[in-house]
Amino acid sequence: MTTGELDSQLELLQGTLDLLILQTLAYGSAHGHAIARIIQQRSEEVLQVGHGSLYPALQRLLKQGLIVAEDGLSENNRKARFYRLTAKGRKKLTAETSKWQRFASAVARLLVPVPEQNR
């Protein structure tokens, strides 16, 4: 990845990755690589989650009881760890989504372009 590409990537706010993982798992269980790929695809390639960020976040969510993990086989017939949302995780997802939507809406209101006459 070039320096320009690194500069153009958006930095995730703290806690946002956890929310994105929970949202991804709301659709069903998935292994780590699939979670990263889904986030990238659903964000239209804007968000790219590296393994160095993804796996610590998955461990944090496991520790909090928001997800559970079980071993299985990936679509390529390889051993993989599949993560699934718990009831506690679904409740947290609902609460955090509501907070995030309020935050994003407030920021969007502040980012409205300034009319020409006020410049």
Secondary structure, 3 states (H helix, E strand, C coil): CCHHHHHHCCCCCCCHHHHHHHHHHCCCCEEHHHHHHHHHHHCCCCCCCCHHHHHHHHHHHHHCCCEEEEEEECCCCCEEEEEEECHHHHHHHHHHHHHHHHHHHHHHHHCCCCCHHHC
